[in-house]
Amino acid sequence: MNTKKKISLVLAVLMCASVLATGCKKTDEDGPSLTDASQAQVSELTQMTTTEETTTTTAATTTETETETETETETESETEETTEETSETTAEETSAVSDTTSETTTKAETSSTTAKKEWNETEISETMYTTQACYSRKKPIVGAETVSQYKKGTKVQVVAATDTGYYKIADGSFIHSDYLTDEKPASTTKTTTTETTAETTKSDGGSSSVSTSYNIDYTTRYGYKSLTKDQQKLYGDIVKAAENFETTVSVPSGLLSEDIVKVYLMVYNQEPQLFWLSRDIPSGYGSITLKYFIGKDDAAAIQKNINSNVKSILSTANQYTSTFSKLKVFYDWIIKNNEFSKSEDNDTCSIINGLTAGGNLQCIGYAKAMQYLCDLAGIESMVIIGTNPDNASHAWNIVYCDNGYYHLDSTWGDPINEHNSNYIRYNWFLVPDAWIKDDHINVNLFFRSNGTTIKLFDPPACTKTACNYFKAYNKEYDNVDDAVQGMYDELAAAIKAGRNVAEIRVTSKEIWDTLHSDKYAIAFQNFAKEKGDVKKLARQKVRSEGVLVVQYDIFYN
C-alpha cells in the first residue's frame, strides 16, 4: 500500500465508522494465486542472498577480529518513507532535544481559539510533491484560512497526517491529500519554491539557526560512567590531550596494560569528534604517547567540510519533533551518501568519510557518523562493537528513542547487491536485543592478538519495540492473510514508484516461511508482472531470523 493509503488506513481507525475505509482486502484478481500451470515459473524466481561487508570496530590494527568478511543479509529496502534529498540535509544543534512523542502515537491538537479537539494527527516523516497548484491552510479543514500558494511539482516535507484528509507540512500548515503524492516529478519537471503570503510562518530548524560547535560532555557517556575513578581520569586526559593535539598522557598508578587498551578503545569508539586519533593503541608504563594521522591544520579543514554537511543534515532533522524521525533522517543520509568498503584505514573508520560523503566506510565509520549526529541532536547514543556469526568484527549503535534503548545498525542498512546499494534497508533500524542476539554477538568484547579478551562495558538492555521502523509505519503483520495482503500492497506501491524492493515484517517464523514459499513467491511475481515492466522478483534470505522481514527485490526489464 502506498504511503497515502497506508496513512489513511491508520486514520480510518481513529475516525472509526465515520471515515471512509481505505485499506480493504484485495480480491483474487489483485493477488494472483498459484496454479498448476504456474509451478513451472519457480525456476524464474531468484532465491537471492546479498553480501554485507562487516568491518573492524576498534582502534587496534593487530587484532584478529579486524579482518573483513562478507556476511549474508537482506538487501535494504528503500521505502516511500525515505527522505531522499531532504534526508541529505541536517542542522547541527548543541542543545539537548527531549523528544518524548512516539512515531506511532496519535496526537490531539487543539485550535488556538478553542479547547475542543478538532482533529487528530499522526506524526510521520515523508517527502511529497504537489500534484497541481494549491494552497496550504492554517487548519486541516475545508475553507480554512490559506497560508501559502504552491505550484505543481513543489517538494514539501510532510510531518503529520490528520484524520480530516489533510497532511501537515513542516511550516505547520496543511495541504489536502488530494494535492500531494509521494512520486517524485520527472526530471523534466522543475521543482518550484513556495510563494508565501505575509502570514506564512517560517519553519523551525532552518539552517540559519544551526550551530556547528561540538561541546559534548564526555562524562555523560554511558560507557564512561562504567569506568573506575582512575580509568575515568585516563579517559578524560586522553580526550583533553587529543583535543589539543598533545602527544603525552600520564597513566594513573595502578592501571595495567589492559586498562590502557580498554580506556583508549572507549575513547576511540565513543568520541567521534576526535577523528584525527590514530587506530594504533598506545602502550607504556607511567605514560602513553598518542598518535595522530593528520595535523591540526588538516583537521581544521576537514572539520569545516563536516560542519557544512552536519548543518544541512540537522536542519532537516529539526523539522521533526520525535527522536524516531530525527534518527531516520540521520540513518538515511549516512546510508545514501556512503558505501561499505573493505579498505581499513583512518578515513574509512571515522567521520572523515562518514560525514563528508566520502563514499567509503567501515562499520565503525557508520557507527561514529551516527554517534556524532546523535550527540549534536541531544540523543543519547553509544558505539557498540562485537562480531557477526562469521566471527568478523562489527560495530553499530545503541540509541535512546522515546521510550527506551534500541539497537541501530546503519552498516547493515546499506546493502551490497545487484541494485548497486541504491536503496535503504530498515531491518535493523531500532530493534531490541531479542531480535539480533544471534547475529550481533560478543557484544563489546575486544579480542587481543595475544588471545585474551577485554570487556569494554555492558550496554543497557534493549527491550522495547514500539519505535521499530516496521511498527511505526504499520508494516508489521501477525497473521498470514494480512501479511500476504500487505506484501501485495507493498509490491504495488514499490513498482508504481520504480523502487527495487518491497518488504514487510511478520511476527513469527511460520508466517515468514509461508510468504517465502514457492506458492506465494510465484503469486507475488505474477502480480508484480501485471503491475509493471517487471522481469523477476528475488526472495531475500535473512541473516537474522529475529527481525523476520519478508523482502522481495524487484528487477525491471
C-alpha positions in Angstrom: 0.0 0.0 0.0 1.4 3.4 -0.9 2.1 6.0 1.8 -1.2 7.9 1.4 -3.3 4.7 1.5 -1.4 3.3 4.4 -1.7 6.5 6.5 -5.4 6.7 5.5 -5.9 3.2 7.0 -4.3 4.3 10.3 -6.5 7.4 10.4 -9.6 5.4 9.5 -9.2 3.5 12.7 -9.0 6.8 14.6 -12.2 8.0 13.0 -13.9 4.6 13.4 -17.0 4.1 11.2 -17.3 7.8 10.3 -14.3 7.7 7.9 -14.3 6.0 4.5 -12.3 2.7 4.7 -9.2 2.8 2.5 -7.5 -0.5 3.4 -9.9 -3.1 2.0 -8.7 -6.6 1.3 -7.7 -7.2 -2.3 -9.6 -9.8 -4.3 -8.0 -12.8 -6.0 -7.8 -10.7 -9.2 -5.5 -8.3 -7.3 -3.4 -11.1 -5.8 -2.9 -14.0 -8.3 -2.8 -17.4 -6.7 -0.6 -20.4 -7.5 -2.0 -22.7 -10.2 -0.6 -26.0 -11.6 0.5 -24.2 -14.7 2.4 -21.6 -12.7 4.6 -24.2 -11.0 6.9 -24.0 -13.9 7.6 -20.5 -13.0 9.5 -21.5 -9.9 12.7 -21.6 -11.8 12.1 -18.0 -12.9 12.3 -16.8 -9.3 15.7 -16.0 -7.9 16.5 -17.2 -4.5 18.9 -14.4 -3.7 21.2 -13.6 -0.9 23.1 -10.4 -0.5 26.5 -9.9 0.9 27.1 -7.4 3.7 30.6 -6.4 4.5 31.4 -6.2 8.1 34.1 -4.0 9.4 36.7 -3.5 12.1 35.3 -1.9 15.2 38.3 -0.9 17.2 41.4 1.1 17.1 43.8 -1.8 17.2 45.5 -2.7 13.9 46.7 -6.0 15.0 43.6 -7.6 16.4 42.5 -10.9 14.8 38.9 -9.7 14.5 39.6 -6.8 12.2 39.5 -8.9 9.1 36.5 -8.2 7.0 34.3 -10.9 5.7 31.2 -10.9 3.7 28.0 -11.8 5.6 24.6 -12.8 4.3 22.0 -10.1 4.9 18.8 -8.9 3.3 19.0 -6.1 0.8 17.9 -2.8 2.1 14.5 -1.5 1.2 14.0 2.0 0.0 10.5 2.7 1.2 8.2 5.5 0.5 9.3 6.9 3.8 12.9 7.5 2.7 13.6 11.2 2.8 15.7 11.2 -0.4 17.2 14.7 -1.0 15.8 16.1 2.2 17.4 13.3 4.3 20.7 14.6 3.0 20.3 17.8 4.9 20.6 18.2 8.6 21.3 21.1 11.0 23.6 20.8 13.9 22.2 21.8 17.3 24.1 21.6 20.5 21.2 21.9 22.9 19.7 18.6 24.1 16.4 17.7 22.4 14.0 15.9 24.7 11.7 14.0 22.3 9.0 12.0 24.1 6.5 11.7 21.3 6.4 8.2 19.8 6.2 8.0 16.0 3.2 5.8 16.3 1.4 8.0 18.8 -1.7 9.8 17.6 -1.6 13.4 18.9 -4.7 15.5 19.5 -4.1 19.1 18.6 -6.3 21.9 19.9 -7.0 25.1 18.0 -5.8 28.5 19.2 -9.3 29.7 19.6 -11.0 26.7 21.3 -10.1 23.9 23.7 -12.2 21.4 21.7 -10.3 18.7 19.9 -10.8 19.5 16.2 -8.6 16.8 14.5 -6.1 14.1 15.3 -2.6 13.9 14.0 -0.2 11.0 13.4 3.4 12.1 13.1 5.2 10.8 10.0 8.4 11.7 8.1 7.7 12.0 4.3 8.9 13.9 1.3 6.0 14.6 -1.1 5.2 16.7 -4.1 2.2 18.8 -5.1 0.1 17.3 -8.0 -1.3 20.7 -9.0 -1.4 24.3 -8.0 -2.9 24.6 -4.5 -2.9 26.4 -1.2 -1.8 25.3 2.3 -4.2 26.2 5.1 -3.9 27.2 8.8 -6.2 24.3 9.8 -6.9 20.9 8.2 -10.4 22.0 7.4 -12.1 22.8 4.1 -12.4 26.6 3.8 -9.8 27.4 6.5 -7.7 30.5 6.0 -4.9 30.0 3.4 -1.2 30.3 4.3 0.9 29.7 1.2 0.4 29.1 -2.5 2.2 26.1 -4.1 2.9 25.4 -7.8 2.6 21.9 -9.3 5.6 19.8 -8.6 6.7 21.6 -5.4 8.6 19.4 -2.9 7.2 19.6 0.6 8.2 17.9 3.9 5.2 16.2 5.5 5.5 15.8 9.3 2.0 14.5 10.1 -1.3 13.1 8.7 -4.7 14.1 10.0 -8.0 12.4 10.2 -9.6 15.1 8.1 -7.7 14.1 4.9 -5.0 16.8 5.2 -1.3 16.4 5.6 0.7 18.7 7.9 3.8 20.1 6.4 7.0 21.5 8.1 5.8 25.1 8.4 2.8 24.0 10.4 0.2 24.5 7.7 -1.9 21.8 6.0 -2.4 20.6 2.4 -5.1 18.2 1.4 -4.0 14.7 0.5 -5.7 15.0 -2.9 -3.0 17.5 -3.9 0.0 15.5 -2.7 1.9 12.5 -4.0 5.0 10.6 -2.9 6.1 10.2 -6.5 9.0 12.4 -7.5 8.3 14.5 -10.6 10.0 13.6 -13.8 13.4 15.1 -14.3 12.0 17.4 -16.9 9.6 18.8 -14.3 11.1 21.8 -12.5 10.5 21.7 -8.7 9.4 25.2 -7.7 9.6 27.1 -4.5 6.7 28.2 -2.5 5.1 31.6 -2.9 4.2 32.6 0.5 1.9 35.3 1.9 2.8 37.7 4.7 1.1 35.3 7.1 3.5 32.4 6.4 5.3 31.0 9.4 8.9 30.2 8.9 9.8 26.6 9.7 11.8 25.9 12.8 15.2 24.4 12.4 16.3 26.4 9.4 20.0 26.2 8.6 20.5 29.8 9.6 19.8 28.9 13.2 22.1 25.9 13.4 25.3 25.9 15.4 28.1 23.6 14.4 30.1 23.8 17.6 30.7 20.4 19.3 30.7 20.7 23.1 29.5 17.3 24.3 30.5 16.5 27.9 32.2 13.1 27.7 31.4 12.5 31.4 27.8 11.9 30.4 28.7 8.9 28.2 27.1 5.7 29.3 30.3 3.8 28.9 32.4 6.4 30.8 30.2 6.0 33.8 31.1 2.3 34.0 34.8 3.0 34.5 36.7 3.2 37.7 37.8 6.5 39.0 41.4 6.1 37.7 40.1 4.8 34.4 37.8 7.8 34.1 40.8 10.1 34.7 42.8 8.5 32.0 39.8 8.7 29.7 39.4 12.4 30.3 43.2 13.1 30.0 43.2 11.3 26.6 40.3 13.4 25.4 41.8 16.7 26.5 45.2 15.8 25.1 43.7 14.8 21.7 41.6 18.0 21.6 44.9 20.0 21.7 47.0 17.5 19.6 49.2 16.8 22.6 51.1 13.5 22.5 52.0 12.6 26.0 49.4 11.4 28.6 50.2 10.3 32.1 48.7 7.0 33.3 47.4 6.8 36.8 49.4 4.5 39.0 47.8 1.1 39.4 46.4 0.9 35.9 47.6 -2.1 33.9 48.1 -2.6 30.2 44.6 -3.9 29.8 43.3 -0.8 31.4 45.1 1.3 28.9 43.8 -0.7 26.0 40.2 -0.6 27.4 40.2 3.1 28.0 41.8 4.1 24.7 39.4 1.9 22.8 36.5 3.5 24.6 37.7 7.0 23.7 38.4 6.0 20.1 34.9 4.5 19.7 32.8 6.9 21.8 34.4 10.2 20.9 33.8 10.6 17.1 34.8 14.2 17.1 38.5 13.2 17.7 38.7 11.9 14.1 42.4 12.5 13.9 43.2 9.9 16.6 45.2 7.0 15.2 43.8 3.5 15.3 47.1 2.3 16.8 46.6 1.6 20.5 49.3 3.2 22.6 51.2 1.3 25.4 53.6 2.2 28.1 54.3 2.4 31.8 53.6 5.7 33.6 52.7 7.4 30.4 51.5 6.8 26.8 52.2 8.5 23.6 49.2 9.4 21.4 49.5 9.3 17.6 47.6 11.5 15.1 47.5 10.6 11.4 46.7 14.2 10.4 47.9 17.5 11.7 45.9 20.3 13.3 45.6 22.4 10.2 44.4 19.5 8.1 41.9 18.5 10.8 40.5 22.1 10.8 39.9 22.0 7.0 38.2 18.6 7.3 36.1 19.9 10.2 34.9 22.8 8.1 33.6 20.3 5.5 32.0 18.1 8.2 30.3 21.2 9.6 28.8 22.1 6.3 27.2 18.7 5.9 26.1 18.4 9.5 24.4 21.8 9.5 22.4 20.7 6.5 21.5 17.2 7.9 20.4 18.6 11.3 18.4 21.3 9.6 16.2 18.6 8.1 16.1 16.6 11.4 15.0 19.7 13.3 11.8 19.8 11.3 10.6 16.8 13.3 9.8 16.6 17.0 10.2 12.9 17.6 13.5 11.2 18.2 12.4 8.4 15.7 12.1 10.9 12.8 15.5 12.5 13.6 17.2 9.2 13.8 15.7 8.2 10.4 17.0 11.4 8.8 20.5 10.6 10.1 20.2 7.0 9.1 19.0 7.8 5.6 21.7 10.4 5.0 24.6 8.2 6.2 23.5 5.3 4.0 22.6 7.4 0.9 26.0 9.2 1.0 28.4 6.3 1.8 29.3 2.8 0.6 30.7 -0.1 2.6 34.4 -0.6 1.8 36.8 -3.4 2.7 39.6 -0.8 2.9 40.5 -0.4 6.6 42.1 3.0 7.2 41.7 6.1 9.3 39.4 7.8 6.8 37.0 4.8 6.5 36.9 4.2 10.2 36.0 7.7 11.2 33.6 10.6 10.4 36.1 11.9 7.9 34.4 9.9 5.2 31.2 9.3 7.1 30.1 12.9 7.3 31.8 14.3 4.2 30.1 12.0 1.8 33.4 10.3 1.3 31.7 7.2 -0.1 33.8 4.6 1.7 33.2 3.4 5.2 33.9 0.5 7.6 31.2 -0.3 10.1 32.9 1.7 12.8 32.7 4.7 10.4 29.0 4.2 10.0 28.6 4.0 13.8 30.7 7.0 14.5 28.9 9.1 12.0 25.6 8.2 13.7 27.1 8.9 17.1 28.3 12.3 16.1 24.9 13.4 14.7 23.1 12.0 17.8 25.5 13.9 20.1 24.6 17.2 18.3 20.9 16.5 18.3 20.9 15.6 22.1 20.0 12.0 21.5 21.8 9.5 23.8 23.9 7.1 21.7 26.8 4.8 22.1 29.0 2.8 19.7 28.9 -0.9 20.3 31.5 -3.4 19.0 31.1 -7.2 18.5 31.2 -9.8 15.9 28.8 -11.5 13.4 28.2 -15.2 13.1 31.2 -15.5 10.8 33.4 -14.2 13.6 34.1 -10.9 11.7 34.3 -7.8 13.7 31.4 -5.4 13.6 30.1 -2.1 15.0 26.7 -0.5 15.4 24.9 1.9 17.8 22.6 1.7 20.7 20.4 4.8 21.0 17.7 6.0 23.3 14.4 6.6 21.3 11.3 8.0 23.1 10.6 5.1 25.4 13.8 3.1 25.8 17.1 1.9 24.3 17.3 0.3 20.8 19.9 -1.2 18.5 20.5 0.7 15.3 22.8 -0.8 12.6 23.4 1.5 9.7 26.1 -0.6 8.2 23.7 -3.5 7.6 21.2 -0.9 6.4 23.4 -0.2 3.4 23.1 -3.3 1.1 25.7 -4.7 -1.3 23.7 -6.3 -4.1 22.7 -6.2 -7.7 21.0 -2.9 -7.3 24.3 -1.2 -6.5 23.2 -0.3 -3.0 20.9 2.4 -4.2 18.2 2.0 -1.6 17.9 1.7 2.2 17.1 -1.3 4.3 15.4 -0.9 7.7 15.7 -4.4 9.1 17.9 -3.3 12.0 16.5 0.2 12.5 15.6 0.4 16.2 15.4 -3.2 17.2 15.5 -4.9 20.6 18.2 -7.4 21.9 16.0 -10.4 21.3 15.8 -9.7 17.5 19.5 -9.6 16.9 21.0 -11.8 19.6 22.0 -14.4 17.0 23.9 -12.1 14.6 25.3 -9.3 16.8 27.4 -11.3 19.2 30.4 -10.9 21.5 28.9 -7.6 22.5 31.6 -5.1 23.5 34.3 -7.7 23.7 37.7 -6.8 22.2 39.8 -9.7 21.1 43.5 -9.0 21.6 46.2 -10.6 19.5 47.6 -12.4 22.5 44.3 -14.5 22.7 42.8 -12.6 25.6 39.6 -10.5 25.6 38.7 -7.2 27.2 35.1 -6.3 28.1 34.7 -2.6 27.4 31.3 -2.1 29.1 27.9 -3.7 29.5 25.4 -1.7 27.3 21.9 -1.1 28.5 19.2 -3.7 27.8 17.2 -3.0 24.7 13.7 -4.4 25.4 11.3 -2.1 23.7 9.7 -2.5 20.2 7.3 0.5 19.8 9.8 2.6 17.9 10.8 -0.1 15.4 10.5 1.0 11.8 8.0 -1.6 10.8 5.8 -0.9 13.8 6.0 2.8 13.3 4.9 2.6 9.7 2.3 -0.1 10.1 4.3 -2.7 8.1 4.1 -5.4 10.7 1.6 -8.3 10.4 0.7 -11.1 12.8 -1.3 -13.5 10.5 -0.8 -14.9 7.0 -3.8 -13.3 5.3 -2.9 -9.8 6.4 0.8 -10.4 5.7 0.0 -11.6 2.1 -2.2 -8.6 1.5 0.5 -6.3 3.0 3.0 -7.7 0.6 0.7 -7.1 -2.4 0.3 -3.6 -1.3 4.0 -3.0 -0.8 4.8 -4.5 -4.2 2.2 -2.3 -5.9 3.5 0.8 -4.3 7.1 -0.1 -5.0 6.5 -0.8 -8.7 4.5 2.3 -9.1 7.4 4.4 -7.7 10.1 2.4 -9.5 11.7 1.1 -6.4 13.8 -2.1 -6.2 12.4 -3.7 -3.1 9.1 -4.4 -1.2 9.3 -5.5 2.4 7.1 -6.1 5.5 7.8 -7.6 8.9 5.9 -10.5 10.4 5.7 -11.7 13.9 6.5 -15.4 13.5 8.9 -17.7 11.6 5.9 -19.7 10.4 4.4 -16.6 8.6 7.9 -15.7 7.3 8.3 -19.2 5.8 4.9 -19.1 4.3 5.5 -15.8 2.4 8.8 -17.2 1.2 7.3 -20.4 -0.1 7.2 -21.2 -3.8 3.4 -20.8 -3.8 3.5 -17.2 -2.7 6.7 -16.3 -4.4 5.1 -17.2 -7.8 1.9 -15.4 -6.8 3.8 -12.3 -5.9 5.8 -12.5 -9.1 2.7 -12.9 -11.3 1.2 -9.9 -9.5 4.3 -7.8 -10.0 4.5 -8.5 -13.7 0.9 -7.4 -14.0 1.6 -4.2 -12.2 4.6 -3.0 -14.2 7.5 -3.9 -16.5 9.0 -6.3 -14.0 11.4 -9.0 -15.1 11.6 -11.0 -11.9 11.4 -11.0 -8.1 14.1 -12.2 -5.8 13.4 -13.7 -2.3 15.9 -12.5 0.3 17.4 -14.8 2.8 17.5 -13.2 6.2 20.7 -13.5 8.3 18.8 -12.6 11.4 15.6 -14.6 11.9 14.8 -12.3 14.8 13.9 -9.3 12.6 11.6 -11.5 10.5 11.5 -9.2 7.5 9.9 -10.6 4.3 11.7 -8.9 1.5 11.4 -9.3 -2.3 13.8 -7.5 -4.6 12.3 -6.2 -7.8 14.2 -6.4 -11.1 12.8 -4.5 -14.1 13.1 -5.3 -17.8 
